[in-house]
Structures are given as C-alpha cells and as structure tokens.
Amino acid sequence: MKDLTKGKPSRLILAFAIPIFMANILQLTYSIVDTRIVGSYLGENSLAAVGATTTLSNLMIGFLMGMAVSYIFIIIAGLVATFLYDACAAALRALGDTVTPLVSSSLEMVGKIVIAFTLVPLLGYTGVIVAEPIVWFIMVIPLLVKIYTMPVLRKQPVSVSLKN
C-alpha cells in the first residue's frame, strides 16, 4: 500500500487520481465496445436494443449517483453530531456507566423512527437521513448533562499548603 502522507501533495494526488480517472474512462468504453460488436455481428434490431438499454442504464446510474451525493452531504453535515454523541457515550462507558448509553441508544432509535416518519412525507428519501443528525443532536444533550453532573467529574477545591 502506498503511503499518501509522505511526499509532495500535488504529485500524490495526481498519482492517486489518474488511475481512478483512467478506470472510469475504460468503464465508459464498455457501451462503445458492446455497440461495435453487436452492430457488426447481430444487425440493426440488436444494435437498437443495446443503444436503448445503454441510455437507460446511464440514466439510472446518474439518478442513483445524484441521490447518493445528496445523502453523503447530509451525512457529512451530521458528522459533528455523530462525533459528539459517540464521544459522550464512550466517556460514560469509560466512567463505568453502561446503562445510560443503552437507554440513550434505545431512545435514539425511537426518535429516529418518529422523526423519519415525520420527514419522509415532506422530504422523500432525504427525510430518512436527515432524521439521524437531528436525533444525535437531541440525544447528545442528556448525555452531556449526565457527564457534567457525575460526581467523578465535579471539580473539587484543592488546597495547597507549603506547611508540613
């Protein structure tokens, strides 16, 4: 595996991106090759079928990629909420409280279902993914309150004396 953290960033990015670009170009040539082979050996009807399905498959791929891109943007926007929620749950577990994260996860699932059912009629499939960061931001509040009210984390005044 190549270490992409050492060297000139511009060269590393190009060395990484060029093979991906070339692979995508080769994938685009599949339909050209199919068209050429079918057109040469099977005739007009078969060639028309390949042409019609190529356009249909490209349309479906483009539509699904568009959906995926909007999904990814929402997920990235929710990463802050995810990080906060997971960090708080991990902190509670590290302090010996495994019940609060369990209860929180259960409430999170119920909240996600309720919010998703509310948002799907308004936003379509996007409502499902929008529900997650909303629930994480809501559920991180009780976790933070629990963490800051734990006796282990309460600040105790420290007295320092130079006398023995």
Secondary structure, 3 states (H helix, E strand, C coil): CCCCCCCCHHHHHHHHHHHHHHHHHHHHHHHHHHHHHHHHHCCHHHHHHHHHHHHHHHHHHHHHHHHHHHHHHHHHHCHHHHHHHHHHHHHHHHCCCCHHHHHHHHHHHHHHHHHHHHHHHHHCCHHHHHHHHHHHHHHHHHHHHHHHHCHHHCCCCCCCCCCC
